[in-house]
Amino acid sequence: MRNERLNVVGVGGTLREGSTSLGALERALRAAGDAGAETEFLDLRGLGLPMYVPGRALDEYGESAADIGRFLEALRRADAVLISTATYHGTLAGVTKNALDFMQFLARDERPYLEGRVVGLIATAGGDQSALNAIGALTHAAHALRGVVAPVTVAVPRARRLADAEGNTTDERLGARLDQLGRLVVDLAARLGYDAETEERQLAPAAGRR
């Protein structure tokens, strides 16, 4: 598999200092890089996307248009996407949902939304159960965006106990699962790319005989 040319984009974090969801994302993205992919890290706190307004053109977002454009172009280049969210009140964080809503600008692309791209999902929570709810919500959103959700997800309960003050993962078992996810999205993206190229080569002679 030609993993070295794959591009994996990490999207996540919250507006909190020392975000555990951001620390978990960084760990998984490093594993994707170690597996041979090029990686791009989009920290939603640093990116500062405004609230998405349905029907508003990109140039109508004023000074924020450049940041939105950077976000969208990164997704267009991606072969796989890692999305990490905190869990607020039983579901994904508002800043995460807002970022997903901006993907509506990809609707008219030749390859719309996240079509055919592998999507790895991470959610961290302060309690015992709500991270699974956030994973469920992200799964529904990724499917609606036509992404291929990786069969391994990472739901982290009581995340503050498993991270340092900067939000970096300190638990070995959790770290190993994040590493597994990072490697998996690279492997799956390589397989999907290979299958698509093979199918294209197989269809080309048939098309020529029509």
PyMOL commands that place a pseudoatom at each C-alpha (Angstrom):
pseudoatom trace, name=CA, resn=MET, resi=1, chain=A, elem=C, hetatm=0, pos=[0.000, 0.000, 0.000]
pseudoatom trace, name=CA, resn=ARG, resi=2, chain=A, elem=C, hetatm=0, pos=[1.292, 3.445, -0.926]
pseudoatom trace, name=CA, resn=ASN, resi=3, chain=A, elem=C, hetatm=0, pos=[0.729, 5.099, 2.427]
pseudoatom trace, name=CA, resn=GLU, resi=4, chain=A, elem=C, hetatm=0, pos=[3.495, 7.646, 1.931]
pseudoatom trace, name=CA, resn=ARG, resi=5, chain=A, elem=C, hetatm=0, pos=[1.330, 9.812, -0.340]
pseudoatom trace, name=CA, resn=LEU, resi=6, chain=A, elem=C, hetatm=0, pos=[-1.803, 9.764, 1.787]
pseudoatom trace, name=CA, resn=ASN, resi=7, chain=A, elem=C, hetatm=0, pos=[-2.950, 12.902, 3.548]
pseudoatom trace, name=CA, resn=VAL, resi=8, chain=A, elem=C, hetatm=0, pos=[-4.628, 12.626, 6.962]
pseudoatom trace, name=CA, resn=VAL, resi=9, chain=A, elem=C, hetatm=0, pos=[-6.270, 15.743, 8.415]
pseudoatom trace, name=CA, resn=GLY, resi=10, chain=A, elem=C, hetatm=0, pos=[-7.029, 16.021, 12.134]
pseudoatom trace, name=CA, resn=VAL, resi=11, chain=A, elem=C, hetatm=0, pos=[-9.941, 18.271, 13.136]
pseudoatom trace, name=CA, resn=GLY, resi=12, chain=A, elem=C, hetatm=0, pos=[-10.819, 18.900, 16.754]
pseudoatom trace, name=CA, resn=GLY, resi=13, chain=A, elem=C, hetatm=0, pos=[-10.310, 20.447, 20.114]
pseudoatom trace, name=CA, resn=THR, resi=14, chain=A, elem=C, hetatm=0, pos=[-12.541, 22.800, 22.065]
pseudoatom trace, name=CA, resn=LEU, resi=15, chain=A, elem=C, hetatm=0, pos=[-12.275, 26.355, 23.360]
pseudoatom trace, name=CA, resn=ARG, resi=16, chain=A, elem=C, hetatm=0, pos=[-10.892, 25.071, 26.669]
pseudoatom trace, name=CA, resn=GLU, resi=17, chain=A, elem=C, hetatm=0, pos=[-7.221, 25.405, 27.585]
pseudoatom trace, name=CA, resn=GLY, resi=18, chain=A, elem=C, hetatm=0, pos=[-5.660, 21.963, 27.906]
pseudoatom trace, name=CA, resn=SER, resi=19, chain=A, elem=C, hetatm=0, pos=[-8.393, 20.274, 25.879]
pseudoatom trace, name=CA, resn=THR, resi=20, chain=A, elem=C, hetatm=0, pos=[-8.330, 16.488, 26.342]
pseudoatom trace, name=CA, resn=SER, resi=21, chain=A, elem=C, hetatm=0, pos=[-10.008, 15.983, 22.965]
pseudoatom trace, name=CA, resn=LEU, resi=22, chain=A, elem=C, hetatm=0, pos=[-7.219, 17.986, 21.347]
pseudoatom trace, name=CA, resn=GLY, resi=23, chain=A, elem=C, hetatm=0, pos=[-4.544, 15.963, 23.156]
pseudoatom trace, name=CA, resn=ALA, resi=24, chain=A, elem=C, hetatm=0, pos=[-6.159, 12.709, 22.045]
pseudoatom trace, name=CA, resn=LEU, resi=25, chain=A, elem=C, hetatm=0, pos=[-6.348, 13.960, 18.467]
pseudoatom trace, name=CA, resn=GLU, resi=26, chain=A, elem=C, hetatm=0, pos=[-2.665, 14.900, 18.456]
pseudoatom trace, name=CA, resn=ARG, resi=27, chain=A, elem=C, hetatm=0, pos=[-1.749, 11.388, 19.651]
pseudoatom trace, name=CA, resn=ALA, resi=28, chain=A, elem=C, hetatm=0, pos=[-3.780, 9.672, 16.915]
pseudoatom trace, name=CA, resn=LEU, resi=29, chain=A, elem=C, hetatm=0, pos=[-2.486, 12.056, 14.249]
pseudoatom trace, name=CA, resn=ARG, resi=30, chain=A, elem=C, hetatm=0, pos=[1.121, 11.344, 15.251]
pseudoatom trace, name=CA, resn=ALA, resi=31, chain=A, elem=C, hetatm=0, pos=[0.434, 7.637, 14.803]
pseudoatom trace, name=CA, resn=ALA, resi=32, chain=A, elem=C, hetatm=0, pos=[-0.936, 8.327, 11.324]
pseudoatom trace, name=CA, resn=GLY, resi=33, chain=A, elem=C, hetatm=0, pos=[2.266, 10.207, 10.519]
pseudoatom trace, name=CA, resn=ASP, resi=34, chain=A, elem=C, hetatm=0, pos=[4.380, 7.361, 11.862]
pseudoatom trace, name=CA, resn=ALA, resi=35, chain=A, elem=C, hetatm=0, pos=[2.409, 5.030, 9.562]
pseudoatom trace, name=CA, resn=GLY, resi=36, chain=A, elem=C, hetatm=0, pos=[3.665, 6.997, 6.571]
pseudoatom trace, name=CA, resn=ALA, resi=37, chain=A, elem=C, hetatm=0, pos=[0.971, 9.599, 5.935]
pseudoatom trace, name=CA, resn=GLU, resi=38, chain=A, elem=C, hetatm=0, pos=[1.354, 13.324, 5.547]
pseudoatom trace, name=CA, resn=THR, resi=39, chain=A, elem=C, hetatm=0, pos=[-0.666, 14.980, 8.300]
pseudoatom trace, name=CA, resn=GLU, resi=40, chain=A, elem=C, hetatm=0, pos=[-2.346, 18.326, 8.843]
pseudoatom trace, name=CA, resn=PHE, resi=41, chain=A, elem=C, hetatm=0, pos=[-3.585, 19.475, 12.242]
pseudoatom trace, name=CA, resn=LEU, resi=42, chain=A, elem=C, hetatm=0, pos=[-6.597, 21.803, 12.508]
pseudoatom trace, name=CA, resn=ASP, resi=43, chain=A, elem=C, hetatm=0, pos=[-7.071, 23.025, 16.081]
pseudoatom trace, name=CA, resn=LEU, resi=44, chain=A, elem=C, hetatm=0, pos=[-10.587, 24.508, 16.172]
pseudoatom trace, name=CA, resn=ARG, resi=45, chain=A, elem=C, hetatm=0, pos=[-9.664, 26.819, 19.031]
pseudoatom trace, name=CA, resn=GLY, resi=46, chain=A, elem=C, hetatm=0, pos=[-6.803, 28.282, 17.014]
pseudoatom trace, name=CA, resn=LEU, resi=47, chain=A, elem=C, hetatm=0, pos=[-8.729, 28.323, 13.767]
pseudoatom trace, name=CA, resn=GLY, resi=48, chain=A, elem=C, hetatm=0, pos=[-11.542, 30.389, 15.262]
pseudoatom trace, name=CA, resn=LEU, resi=49, chain=A, elem=C, hetatm=0, pos=[-14.325, 29.577, 12.830]
pseudoatom trace, name=CA, resn=PRO, resi=50, chain=A, elem=C, hetatm=0, pos=[-17.346, 31.897, 13.167]
pseudoatom trace, name=CA, resn=MET, resi=51, chain=A, elem=C, hetatm=0, pos=[-20.850, 30.506, 13.484]
pseudoatom trace, name=CA, resn=TYR, resi=52, chain=A, elem=C, hetatm=0, pos=[-22.020, 28.878, 10.270]
pseudoatom trace, name=CA, resn=VAL, resi=53, chain=A, elem=C, hetatm=0, pos=[-24.908, 30.744, 8.624]
pseudoatom trace, name=CA, resn=PRO, resi=54, chain=A, elem=C, hetatm=0, pos=[-26.862, 28.713, 6.044]
pseudoatom trace, name=CA, resn=GLY, resi=55, chain=A, elem=C, hetatm=0, pos=[-26.957, 30.405, 2.650]
pseudoatom trace, name=CA, resn=ARG, resi=56, chain=A, elem=C, hetatm=0, pos=[-24.168, 32.889, 3.408]
pseudoatom trace, name=CA, resn=ALA, resi=57, chain=A, elem=C, hetatm=0, pos=[-21.479, 32.947, 0.715]
pseudoatom trace, name=CA, resn=LEU, resi=58, chain=A, elem=C, hetatm=0, pos=[-17.874, 32.383, 1.763]
pseudoatom trace, name=CA, resn=ASP, resi=59, chain=A, elem=C, hetatm=0, pos=[-16.817, 35.944, 0.907]
pseudoatom trace, name=CA, resn=GLU, resi=60, chain=A, elem=C, hetatm=0, pos=[-19.593, 37.263, 3.146]
pseudoatom trace, name=CA, resn=TYR, resi=61, chain=A, elem=C, hetatm=0, pos=[-17.762, 36.005, 6.229]
pseudoatom trace, name=CA, resn=GLY, resi=62, chain=A, elem=C, hetatm=0, pos=[-15.358, 38.939, 6.030]
pseudoatom trace, name=CA, resn=GLU, resi=63, chain=A, elem=C, hetatm=0, pos=[-12.030, 38.494, 7.794]
pseudoatom trace, name=CA, resn=SER, resi=64, chain=A, elem=C, hetatm=0, pos=[-12.947, 34.915, 8.734]
pseudoatom trace, name=CA, resn=ALA, resi=65, chain=A, elem=C, hetatm=0, pos=[-13.204, 33.829, 5.094]
pseudoatom trace, name=CA, resn=ALA, resi=66, chain=A, elem=C, hetatm=0, pos=[-9.477, 33.003, 4.907]
pseudoatom trace, name=CA, resn=ASP, resi=67, chain=A, elem=C, hetatm=0, pos=[-9.652, 30.682, 7.940]
pseudoatom trace, name=CA, resn=ILE, resi=68, chain=A, elem=C, hetatm=0, pos=[-12.778, 29.004, 6.593]
pseudoatom trace, name=CA, resn=GLY, resi=69, chain=A, elem=C, hetatm=0, pos=[-11.094, 28.595, 3.219]
pseudoatom trace, name=CA, resn=ARG, resi=70, chain=A, elem=C, hetatm=0, pos=[-8.029, 27.013, 4.832]
pseudoatom trace, name=CA, resn=PHE, resi=71, chain=A, elem=C, hetatm=0, pos=[-10.273, 24.570, 6.689]
pseudoatom trace, name=CA, resn=LEU, resi=72, chain=A, elem=C, hetatm=0, pos=[-12.147, 23.591, 3.515]
pseudoatom trace, name=CA, resn=GLU, resi=73, chain=A, elem=C, hetatm=0, pos=[-9.027, 23.220, 1.383]
pseudoatom trace, name=CA, resn=ALA, resi=74, chain=A, elem=C, hetatm=0, pos=[-7.451, 20.933, 3.969]
pseudoatom trace, name=CA, resn=LEU, resi=75, chain=A, elem=C, hetatm=0, pos=[-10.512, 18.681, 3.803]
pseudoatom trace, name=CA, resn=ARG, resi=76, chain=A, elem=C, hetatm=0, pos=[-10.444, 18.671, 0.007]
pseudoatom trace, name=CA, resn=ARG, resi=77, chain=A, elem=C, hetatm=0, pos=[-6.859, 17.380, 0.094]
pseudoatom trace, name=CA, resn=ALA, resi=78, chain=A, elem=C, hetatm=0, pos=[-7.613, 14.720, 2.704]
pseudoatom trace, name=CA, resn=ASP, resi=79, chain=A, elem=C, hetatm=0, pos=[-7.645, 10.994, 2.062]
pseudoatom trace, name=CA, resn=ALA, resi=80, chain=A, elem=C, hetatm=0, pos=[-8.697, 10.433, 5.680]
pseudoatom trace, name=CA, resn=VAL, resi=81, chain=A, elem=C, hetatm=0, pos=[-9.967, 12.658, 8.478]
pseudoatom trace, name=CA, resn=LEU, resi=82, chain=A, elem=C, hetatm=0, pos=[-9.638, 12.253, 12.233]
pseudoatom trace, name=CA, resn=ILE, resi=83, chain=A, elem=C, hetatm=0, pos=[-12.377, 14.111, 14.140]
pseudoatom trace, name=CA, resn=SER, resi=84, chain=A, elem=C, hetatm=0, pos=[-12.114, 14.564, 17.895]
pseudoatom trace, name=CA, resn=THR, resi=85, chain=A, elem=C, hetatm=0, pos=[-14.728, 16.205, 20.108]
pseudoatom trace, name=CA, resn=ALA, resi=86, chain=A, elem=C, hetatm=0, pos=[-15.348, 16.854, 23.749]
pseudoatom trace, name=CA, resn=THR, resi=87, chain=A, elem=C, hetatm=0, pos=[-18.731, 15.734, 25.091]
pseudoatom trace, name=CA, resn=TYR, resi=88, chain=A, elem=C, hetatm=0, pos=[-21.014, 18.476, 26.395]
pseudoatom trace, name=CA, resn=HIS, resi=89, chain=A, elem=C, hetatm=0, pos=[-24.390, 17.626, 27.933]
pseudoatom trace, name=CA, resn=GLY, resi=90, chain=A, elem=C, hetatm=0, pos=[-24.563, 14.192, 26.390]
pseudoatom trace, name=CA, resn=THR, resi=91, chain=A, elem=C, hetatm=0, pos=[-23.488, 14.996, 22.839]
pseudoatom trace, name=CA, resn=LEU, resi=92, chain=A, elem=C, hetatm=0, pos=[-20.705, 16.529, 20.777]
pseudoatom trace, name=CA, resn=ALA, resi=93, chain=A, elem=C, hetatm=0, pos=[-19.380, 20.021, 21.498]
pseudoatom trace, name=CA, resn=GLY, resi=94, chain=A, elem=C, hetatm=0, pos=[-20.917, 22.982, 19.688]
pseudoatom trace, name=CA, resn=VAL, resi=95, chain=A, elem=C, hetatm=0, pos=[-17.589, 24.018, 18.179]
pseudoatom trace, name=CA, resn=THR, resi=96, chain=A, elem=C, hetatm=0, pos=[-17.292, 20.569, 16.580]
pseudoatom trace, name=CA, resn=LYS, resi=97, chain=A, elem=C, hetatm=0, pos=[-20.816, 20.632, 15.146]
pseudoatom trace, name=CA, resn=ASN, resi=98, chain=A, elem=C, hetatm=0, pos=[-20.211, 24.123, 13.805]
pseudoatom trace, name=CA, resn=ALA, resi=99, chain=A, elem=C, hetatm=0, pos=[-17.088, 22.923, 11.972]
pseudoatom trace, name=CA, resn=LEU, resi=100, chain=A, elem=C, hetatm=0, pos=[-19.049, 20.030, 10.469]
pseudoatom trace, name=CA, resn=ASP, resi=101, chain=A, elem=C, hetatm=0, pos=[-21.723, 22.471, 9.288]
pseudoatom trace, name=CA, resn=PHE, resi=102, chain=A, elem=C, hetatm=0, pos=[-19.109, 24.432, 7.314]
pseudoatom trace, name=CA, resn=MET, resi=103, chain=A, elem=C, hetatm=0, pos=[-18.570, 21.286, 5.216]
pseudoatom trace, name=CA, resn=GLN, resi=104, chain=A, elem=C, hetatm=0, pos=[-21.747, 22.309, 3.393]
pseudoatom trace, name=CA, resn=PHE, resi=105, chain=A, elem=C, hetatm=0, pos=[-19.390, 24.418, 1.257]
pseudoatom trace, name=CA, resn=LEU, resi=106, chain=A, elem=C, hetatm=0, pos=[-18.048, 21.106, -0.102]
pseudoatom trace, name=CA, resn=ALA, resi=107, chain=A, elem=C, hetatm=0, pos=[-21.494, 19.991, -1.325]
pseudoatom trace, name=CA, resn=ARG, resi=108, chain=A, elem=C, hetatm=0, pos=[-20.935, 20.921, -4.980]
pseudoatom trace, name=CA, resn=ASP, resi=109, chain=A, elem=C, hetatm=0, pos=[-17.379, 19.607, -5.239]
pseudoatom trace, name=CA, resn=GLU, resi=110, chain=A, elem=C, hetatm=0, pos=[-16.607, 16.889, -7.761]
pseudoatom trace, name=CA, resn=ARG, resi=111, chain=A, elem=C, hetatm=0, pos=[-16.035, 14.726, -4.685]
pseudoatom trace, name=CA, resn=PRO, resi=112, chain=A, elem=C, hetatm=0, pos=[-18.688, 16.206, -2.362]
pseudoatom trace, name=CA, resn=TYR, resi=113, chain=A, elem=C, hetatm=0, pos=[-18.435, 16.474, 1.388]
pseudoatom trace, name=CA, resn=LEU, resi=114, chain=A, elem=C, hetatm=0, pos=[-16.221, 13.641, 2.745]
pseudoatom trace, name=CA, resn=GLU, resi=115, chain=A, elem=C, hetatm=0, pos=[-17.245, 11.171, 0.058]
pseudoatom trace, name=CA, resn=GLY, resi=116, chain=A, elem=C, hetatm=0, pos=[-15.045, 8.091, 0.027]
pseudoatom trace, name=CA, resn=ARG, resi=117, chain=A, elem=C, hetatm=0, pos=[-12.756, 9.401, 2.748]
pseudoatom trace, name=CA, resn=VAL, resi=118, chain=A, elem=C, hetatm=0, pos=[-12.013, 7.369, 5.851]
pseudoatom trace, name=CA, resn=VAL, resi=119, chain=A, elem=C, hetatm=0, pos=[-13.183, 9.097, 9.045]
pseudoatom trace, name=CA, resn=GLY, resi=120, chain=A, elem=C, hetatm=0, pos=[-11.751, 8.167, 12.452]
pseudoatom trace, name=CA, resn=LEU, resi=121, chain=A, elem=C, hetatm=0, pos=[-13.753, 9.289, 15.487]
pseudoatom trace, name=CA, resn=ILE, resi=122, chain=A, elem=C, hetatm=0, pos=[-12.650, 10.294, 18.999]
pseudoatom trace, name=CA, resn=ALA, resi=123, chain=A, elem=C, hetatm=0, pos=[-14.716, 11.671, 21.898]
pseudoatom trace, name=CA, resn=THR, resi=124, chain=A, elem=C, hetatm=0, pos=[-13.647, 12.582, 25.424]
pseudoatom trace, name=CA, resn=ALA, resi=125, chain=A, elem=C, hetatm=0, pos=[-15.947, 13.171, 28.381]
pseudoatom trace, name=CA, resn=GLY, resi=126, chain=A, elem=C, hetatm=0, pos=[-15.900, 14.122, 32.026]
pseudoatom trace, name=CA, resn=GLY, resi=127, chain=A, elem=C, hetatm=0, pos=[-18.368, 11.388, 33.021]
pseudoatom trace, name=CA, resn=ASP, resi=128, chain=A, elem=C, hetatm=0, pos=[-18.765, 7.679, 32.461]
pseudoatom trace, name=CA, resn=GLN, resi=129, chain=A, elem=C, hetatm=0, pos=[-21.168, 7.291, 29.533]
pseudoatom trace, name=CA, resn=SER, resi=130, chain=A, elem=C, hetatm=0, pos=[-21.645, 10.405, 27.423]
pseudoatom trace, name=CA, resn=ALA, resi=131, chain=A, elem=C, hetatm=0, pos=[-18.543, 9.916, 25.245]
pseudoatom trace, name=CA, resn=LEU, resi=132, chain=A, elem=C, hetatm=0, pos=[-20.370, 7.020, 23.580]
pseudoatom trace, name=CA, resn=ASN, resi=133, chain=A, elem=C, hetatm=0, pos=[-23.290, 9.345, 22.825]
pseudoatom trace, name=CA, resn=ALA, resi=134, chain=A, elem=C, hetatm=0, pos=[-20.909, 11.776, 21.146]
pseudoatom trace, name=CA, resn=ILE, resi=135, chain=A, elem=C, hetatm=0, pos=[-19.374, 8.969, 19.083]
pseudoatom trace, name=CA, resn=GLY, resi=136, chain=A, elem=C, hetatm=0, pos=[-22.888, 8.029, 17.986]
pseudoatom trace, name=CA, resn=ALA, resi=137, chain=A, elem=C, hetatm=0, pos=[-23.669, 11.618, 16.965]
pseudoatom trace, name=CA, resn=LEU, resi=138, chain=A, elem=C, hetatm=0, pos=[-20.372, 11.903, 15.075]
pseudoatom trace, name=CA, resn=THR, resi=139, chain=A, elem=C, hetatm=0, pos=[-21.077, 8.616, 13.302]
pseudoatom trace, name=CA, resn=HIS, resi=140, chain=A, elem=C, hetatm=0, pos=[-24.442, 9.885, 12.070]
pseudoatom trace, name=CA, resn=ALA, resi=141, chain=A, elem=C, hetatm=0, pos=[-22.841, 13.147, 10.907]
pseudoatom trace, name=CA, resn=ALA, resi=142, chain=A, elem=C, hetatm=0, pos=[-19.976, 11.375, 9.135]
pseudoatom trace, name=CA, resn=HIS, resi=143, chain=A, elem=C, hetatm=0, pos=[-22.426, 9.101, 7.326]
pseudoatom trace, name=CA, resn=ALA, resi=144, chain=A, elem=C, hetatm=0, pos=[-24.505, 12.116, 6.273]
pseudoatom trace, name=CA, resn=LEU, resi=145, chain=A, elem=C, hetatm=0, pos=[-21.294, 13.650, 4.916]
pseudoatom trace, name=CA, resn=ARG, resi=146, chain=A, elem=C, hetatm=0, pos=[-20.688, 10.398, 2.954]
pseudoatom trace, name=CA, resn=GLY, resi=147, chain=A, elem=C, hetatm=0, pos=[-17.584, 9.460, 4.905]
pseudoatom trace, name=CA, resn=VAL, resi=148, chain=A, elem=C, hetatm=0, pos=[-16.436, 5.899, 5.564]
pseudoatom trace, name=CA, resn=VAL, resi=149, chain=A, elem=C, hetatm=0, pos=[-16.305, 5.563, 9.360]
pseudoatom trace, name=CA, resn=ALA, resi=150, chain=A, elem=C, hetatm=0, pos=[-13.395, 3.484, 10.649]
pseudoatom trace, name=CA, resn=PRO, resi=151, chain=A, elem=C, hetatm=0, pos=[-14.535, 0.410, 12.616]
pseudoatom trace, name=CA, resn=VAL, resi=152, chain=A, elem=C, hetatm=0, pos=[-12.348, 1.439, 15.567]
pseudoatom trace, name=CA, resn=THR, resi=153, chain=A, elem=C, hetatm=0, pos=[-13.528, 4.475, 17.535]
pseudoatom trace, name=CA, resn=VAL, resi=154, chain=A, elem=C, hetatm=0, pos=[-12.137, 5.943, 20.756]
pseudoatom trace, name=CA, resn=ALA, resi=155, chain=A, elem=C, hetatm=0, pos=[-14.569, 7.019, 23.479]
pseudoatom trace, name=CA, resn=VAL, resi=156, chain=A, elem=C, hetatm=0, pos=[-12.779, 8.273, 26.583]
pseudoatom trace, name=CA, resn=PRO, resi=157, chain=A, elem=C, hetatm=0, pos=[-14.732, 8.473, 29.886]
pseudoatom trace, name=CA, resn=ARG, resi=158, chain=A, elem=C, hetatm=0, pos=[-13.396, 10.556, 32.772]
pseudoatom trace, name=CA, resn=ALA, resi=159, chain=A, elem=C, hetatm=0, pos=[-10.828, 11.973, 30.401]
pseudoatom trace, name=CA, resn=ARG, resi=160, chain=A, elem=C, hetatm=0, pos=[-9.266, 14.389, 32.906]
pseudoatom trace, name=CA, resn=ARG, resi=161, chain=A, elem=C, hetatm=0, pos=[-8.010, 11.446, 34.943]
pseudoatom trace, name=CA, resn=LEU, resi=162, chain=A, elem=C, hetatm=0, pos=[-6.207, 10.087, 31.878]
pseudoatom trace, name=CA, resn=ALA, resi=163, chain=A, elem=C, hetatm=0, pos=[-4.450, 13.277, 30.773]
pseudoatom trace, name=CA, resn=ASP, resi=164, chain=A, elem=C, hetatm=0, pos=[-1.971, 15.832, 32.069]
pseudoatom trace, name=CA, resn=ALA, resi=165, chain=A, elem=C, hetatm=0, pos=[-2.686, 19.548, 32.548]
pseudoatom trace, name=CA, resn=GLU, resi=166, chain=A, elem=C, hetatm=0, pos=[-2.069, 20.218, 28.850]
pseudoatom trace, name=CA, resn=GLY, resi=167, chain=A, elem=C, hetatm=0, pos=[-4.587, 17.571, 27.811]
pseudoatom trace, name=CA, resn=ASN, resi=168, chain=A, elem=C, hetatm=0, pos=[-2.009, 15.032, 26.649]
pseudoatom trace, name=CA, resn=THR, resi=169, chain=A, elem=C, hetatm=0, pos=[-2.893, 11.369, 27.129]
pseudoatom trace, name=CA, resn=THR, resi=170, chain=A, elem=C, hetatm=0, pos=[-1.057, 9.707, 30.021]
pseudoatom trace, name=CA, resn=ASP, resi=171, chain=A, elem=C, hetatm=0, pos=[-2.839, 6.328, 30.094]
pseudoatom trace, name=CA, resn=GLU, resi=172, chain=A, elem=C, hetatm=0, pos=[-0.980, 3.582, 28.213]
pseudoatom trace, name=CA, resn=ARG, resi=173, chain=A, elem=C, hetatm=0, pos=[-4.075, 1.628, 27.189]
pseudoatom trace, name=CA, resn=LEU, resi=174, chain=A, elem=C, hetatm=0, pos=[-5.778, 4.738, 25.863]
pseudoatom trace, name=CA, resn=GLY, resi=175, chain=A, elem=C, hetatm=0, pos=[-2.628, 5.796, 24.067]
pseudoatom trace, name=CA, resn=ALA, resi=176, chain=A, elem=C, hetatm=0, pos=[-2.366, 2.396, 22.410]
pseudoatom trace, name=CA, resn=ARG, resi=177, chain=A, elem=C, hetatm=0, pos=[-5.956, 2.637, 21.159]
pseudoatom trace, name=CA, resn=LEU, resi=178, chain=A, elem=C, hetatm=0, pos=[-5.374, 6.126, 19.758]
pseudoatom trace, name=CA, resn=ASP, resi=179, chain=A, elem=C, hetatm=0, pos=[-2.255, 4.822, 18.031]
pseudoatom trace, name=CA, resn=GLN, resi=180, chain=A, elem=C, hetatm=0, pos=[-4.309, 1.957, 16.609]
pseudoatom trace, name=CA, resn=LEU, resi=181, chain=A, elem=C, hetatm=0, pos=[-6.885, 4.393, 15.233]
pseudoatom trace, name=CA, resn=GLY, resi=182, chain=A, elem=C, hetatm=0, pos=[-4.219, 6.582, 13.634]
pseudoatom trace, name=CA, resn=ARG, resi=183, chain=A, elem=C, hetatm=0, pos=[-2.630, 3.617, 11.889]
pseudoatom trace, name=CA, resn=LEU, resi=184, chain=A, elem=C, hetatm=0, pos=[-5.993, 2.183, 10.869]
pseudoatom trace, name=CA, resn=VAL, resi=185, chain=A, elem=C, hetatm=0, pos=[-7.220, 5.261, 9.005]
pseudoatom trace, name=CA, resn=VAL, resi=186, chain=A, elem=C, hetatm=0, pos=[-4.005, 5.267, 6.986]
pseudoatom trace, name=CA, resn=ASP, resi=187, chain=A, elem=C, hetatm=0, pos=[-4.335, 1.580, 6.146]
pseudoatom trace, name=CA, resn=LEU, resi=188, chain=A, elem=C, hetatm=0, pos=[-8.007, 1.867, 5.197]
pseudoatom trace, name=CA, resn=ALA, resi=189, chain=A, elem=C, hetatm=0, pos=[-7.420, 4.978, 3.088]
pseudoatom trace, name=CA, resn=ALA, resi=190, chain=A, elem=C, hetatm=0, pos=[-4.630, 3.180, 1.244]
pseudoatom trace, name=CA, resn=ARG, resi=191, chain=A, elem=C, hetatm=0, pos=[-6.888, 0.198, 0.608]
pseudoatom trace, name=CA, resn=LEU, resi=192, chain=A, elem=C, hetatm=0, pos=[-9.762, 2.374, -0.621]
pseudoatom trace, name=CA, resn=GLY, resi=193, chain=A, elem=C, hetatm=0, pos=[-7.421, 4.277, -2.925]
pseudoatom trace, name=CA, resn=TYR, resi=194, chain=A, elem=C, hetatm=0, pos=[-5.969, 1.063, -4.302]
pseudoatom trace, name=CA, resn=ASP, resi=195, chain=A, elem=C, hetatm=0, pos=[-9.432, -0.423, -4.886]
pseudoatom trace, name=CA, resn=ALA, resi=196, chain=A, elem=C, hetatm=0, pos=[-10.603, 2.735, -6.681]
pseudoatom trace, name=CA, resn=GLU, resi=197, chain=A, elem=C, hetatm=0, pos=[-7.557, 2.726, -8.979]
pseudoatom trace, name=CA, resn=THR, resi=198, chain=A, elem=C, hetatm=0, pos=[-8.020, -0.983, -9.721]
pseudoatom trace, name=CA, resn=GLU, resi=199, chain=A, elem=C, hetatm=0, pos=[-11.694, -0.502, -10.564]
pseudoatom trace, name=CA, resn=GLU, resi=200, chain=A, elem=C, hetatm=0, pos=[-10.860, 2.436, -12.841]
pseudoatom trace, name=CA, resn=ARG, resi=201, chain=A, elem=C, hetatm=0, pos=[-8.303, 0.348, -14.739]
pseudoatom trace, name=CA, resn=GLN, resi=202, chain=A, elem=C, hetatm=0, pos=[-10.760, -2.515, -15.084]
pseudoatom trace, name=CA, resn=LEU, resi=203, chain=A, elem=C, hetatm=0, pos=[-13.543, -0.272, -16.383]
pseudoatom trace, name=CA, resn=ALA, resi=204, chain=A, elem=C, hetatm=0, pos=[-11.371, 1.643, -18.874]
pseudoatom trace, name=CA, resn=PRO, resi=205, chain=A, elem=C, hetatm=0, pos=[-10.996, -1.210, -21.471]
pseudoatom trace, name=CA, resn=ALA, resi=206, chain=A, elem=C, hetatm=0, pos=[-14.702, -1.998, -21.230]
pseudoatom trace, name=CA, resn=ALA, resi=207, chain=A, elem=C, hetatm=0, pos=[-15.599, 1.620, -21.879]
pseudoatom trace, name=CA, resn=GLY, resi=208, chain=A, elem=C, hetatm=0, pos=[-13.327, 1.628, -24.911]
pseudoatom trace, name=CA, resn=ARG, resi=209, chain=A, elem=C, hetatm=0, pos=[-15.118, -1.353, -26.461]
pseudoatom trace, name=CA, resn=ARG, resi=210, chain=A, elem=C, hetatm=0, pos=[-18.522, 0.313, -26.474]
for i in range(1, 210): cmd.bond("trace and resi %d" % i, "trace and resi %d" % (i + 1))
show_as sticks, trace
zoom trace
